Amino acid sequence: MTADRFRALVSGVLIVGVVSAAALISLGVVTALLVGWSGSLSGSPIGTDAATAFSAMGNNLAALRPVGFAQLGLVVLLATPVARVAASVAAFTLERDRLYAGITAIVLLVLLTSLFILH
């Protein structure tokens, strides 16, 4: 993999992540203007969970609540740098650059540990 292709891969991951997150958050805000944060586009009952309750994100998305779209956008935004590091691990591995693949894999492990274990 050439340096230009590597940069294109990494920038592509970042662009897709940020644009997707912005679109989801915007969708949440626009639909909240129509039905309120706890309202539903599908006519489901009003949600009672706080906007900061990410454990209810699946239910909010299933009920088409604006807060669910905004929460998913934030999760995508947080996952974007992790996906960039994962893409870098894959690229360095394809280049057979063991040193940088190892260092980047350690960085990925630290990121994942901080996200899932150290609340």
C-alpha positions as CSV (number, residue, x, y, z in Angstrom):
1,M,0.0,0.0,0.0
2,T,1.5,3.4,-1.0
3,A,1.6,6.3,1.3
4,D,-1.1,8.1,-0.8
5,R,-3.5,5.1,-0.6
6,F,-2.8,4.9,3.2
7,R,-3.7,8.6,3.6
8,A,-6.8,8.2,1.5
9,L,-7.9,5.2,3.5
10,V,-7.5,7.0,6.8
11,S,-9.1,10.3,5.6
12,G,-11.9,8.3,4.1
13,V,-12.7,6.6,7.4
14,L,-12.6,10.0,9.2
15,I,-14.8,11.7,6.6
16,V,-17.4,9.0,6.5
17,G,-17.5,8.9,10.4
18,V,-17.9,12.6,10.9
19,V,-20.4,13.1,8.0
20,S,-22.5,10.1,9.3
21,A,-22.4,11.4,12.8
22,A,-23.4,14.9,11.7
23,A,-26.2,13.6,9.6
24,L,-27.6,11.5,12.5
25,I,-27.4,14.3,15.0
26,S,-29.0,16.7,12.5
27,L,-31.8,14.2,11.9
28,G,-32.3,14.0,15.6
29,V,-32.4,17.8,16.1
30,V,-34.7,18.4,13.1
31,T,-37.2,15.6,14.1
32,A,-37.1,16.9,17.7
33,L,-38.4,20.2,16.4
34,L,-41.4,18.3,15.0
35,V,-42.2,15.9,17.9
36,G,-40.0,16.9,20.8
37,W,-37.0,14.9,22.2
38,S,-39.2,12.2,23.7
39,G,-41.8,12.2,21.0
40,S,-41.9,9.5,18.3
41,L,-42.2,9.7,14.6
42,S,-44.1,6.4,14.6
43,G,-46.7,7.4,17.1
44,S,-45.2,5.3,19.9
45,P,-45.8,6.4,23.5
46,I,-43.7,9.3,24.8
47,G,-40.3,8.1,26.1
48,T,-39.4,8.5,29.7
49,D,-35.7,7.9,29.6
50,A,-33.3,10.8,30.0
51,A,-31.4,12.0,26.9
52,T,-28.2,10.8,28.6
53,A,-29.4,7.2,29.0
54,F,-27.6,5.5,26.2
55,S,-28.8,2.1,27.5
56,A,-32.2,3.1,26.0
57,M,-30.8,4.0,22.6
58,G,-32.0,0.8,21.0
59,N,-35.5,1.3,22.2
60,N,-35.4,4.9,21.2
61,L,-34.3,4.0,17.7
62,A,-36.9,1.3,17.4
63,A,-39.6,3.8,18.4
64,L,-38.1,6.4,16.0
65,R,-37.5,8.9,18.8
66,P,-35.3,11.9,17.9
67,V,-33.2,11.4,21.0
68,G,-32.2,7.9,19.6
69,F,-30.9,9.4,16.4
70,A,-28.9,12.0,18.2
71,Q,-27.5,9.3,20.6
72,L,-26.5,7.1,17.7
73,G,-24.8,10.1,16.0
74,L,-22.7,10.7,19.2
75,V,-21.8,7.0,19.3
76,V,-20.7,7.1,15.7
77,L,-18.7,10.3,16.4
78,L,-16.9,8.5,19.3
79,A,-16.3,5.4,17.3
80,T,-14.7,7.3,14.4
81,P,-11.2,7.7,15.9
82,V,-11.3,4.1,17.0
83,A,-12.2,3.0,13.4
84,R,-9.3,5.2,12.1
85,V,-6.8,3.4,14.4
86,A,-8.2,0.0,13.4
87,A,-7.8,1.0,9.7
88,S,-4.3,2.0,10.4
89,V,-3.6,-1.4,12.0
90,A,-4.9,-3.1,8.9
91,A,-2.9,-0.9,6.6
92,F,0.3,-1.4,8.5
93,T,-0.3,-5.1,8.6
94,L,-0.8,-5.2,4.8
95,E,2.4,-3.3,4.4
96,R,4.1,-5.9,6.6
97,D,5.4,-3.1,8.9
98,R,5.4,-5.1,12.1
99,L,6.7,-2.2,14.3
100,Y,4.0,0.3,13.4
101,A,1.3,-2.4,13.3
102,G,2.3,-3.4,16.8
103,I,2.4,0.1,18.2
104,T,-0.9,1.0,16.5
105,A,-2.5,-2.3,17.8
106,I,-1.4,-1.3,21.4
107,V,-3.0,2.2,20.9
108,L,-6.2,0.4,19.6
109,L,-6.2,-1.8,22.7
110,V,-5.8,1.2,25.0
111,L,-8.7,3.0,23.2
112,L,-11.0,0.0,23.4
113,T,-10.1,-0.6,27.0
114,S,-10.9,3.0,27.9
115,L,-14.2,2.8,26.1
116,F,-15.5,-0.6,27.4
117,I,-13.8,-1.3,30.7
118,L,-12.9,1.9,32.3
119,H,-16.2,3.8,32.6
